[in-house]
Amino acid sequence: MLLRIIKSYRDIVAICDKELLGQKFEEDNFQLDLTGEFFKGEQTSQEKAMEIMKDMIAEDATFNIVGEKSTATALKAGIISEEGIKKIQRIPFALVLM
């Protein structure tokens, strides 16, 4: 997984499965674009990602999560629920806006 924290008024945590970086997915007028810098973060383990996610949720961060491993990690960390996961071209993603 790649994880990046974007510092702003409300921090943004961008996390995606490494193998999806550089790709674009489109379906029914919706798009997941992983070709830019937004998701270019540091490679991290599931355990470290969960720790960071839990810390960042306490700070009222927002989350952009893309991919099987990344959404599964967010589920395990309690950041998202199954109902919060959508799919574009069978790629799961979730947004958490506080």
N, C-alpha and C positions, 0 to 999 in steps of 0.2 A: 504494500500500500504506500501511496504517496500522501503526505500530510503537509499542509501549509497553513500558517496562521497569518491572516492579513489584518494588520493593526488599523483600526479606524475608530470612530465614535463607539460603535459596537463591533467588537472583533468578529472576524469571519473565519471559520475553520473550513477549509476545502480539503476533502479527502477522496481519493479515487484509487481504484485498482490500477497498479502500475501498467499492466498490459493494455489498458484502455487509453492511456495518454496518447494524444496525437490523432485521435479518431473523432468522427462526427456521426451522430445517429439522429435520424429524422423519421417521424411517423405522425400522421394526422395533424399536420401544422405545428407540431412540437419538435424541439430540437435540443439535443445534448451536444455541446461543442466543447471537446476536450483538446482542441488544437492550439489554444493560446497559452499564456503564462499562468492563468488563474489556478490551475491544478498542479503546476510544476512545483512540487514540494519535496521534502526529504523523505527517503524511503524509511519506513518504520515498521516495527513488529506489531502484531495485534495487541499484545499486552501494553506496549508503550502508547499506541493509538488510543486504547481504552482509557488509560490514565490521563492523557491529554484531554480527551473528550469530556471526561468527568470533571476535570478542573475547569475547562472552558464553559461548560453548562452552568457552573456555579457563578461564572462571570457574566452571564447573560449573552454569550456569544451566539451568533447564528451559524448554521451548518449547511454545507452543500456536500452531499455524500453520493458517490456514484460507484457502482460495481457490486458484484456478489460478495466479495470479501469485506469490502468497506461497509456495506449495509448490514451484513451479518455482525460485524464488530460493533457498529452503532446499536444494533438490537441488543447484543450481549451487554453493552455498557448502560443500557436503559435510556439512551438518548432518543430513540425512535420506537414506534410500535409497528407491527406488521401492516396495520391499516394505513400508515404513513408512507409506505413504499409504493411507488408507481414504476411503470416500465415503459421504455421506448426501445423498440426492436429487441425485446427480451433483456435489455440492460436495466437492472434495478437502480433507482435513485430516490433520494429523499431530501427534502428541504426542511430545516427547522428554523423558524423565524420567531424570535422571542418578542 
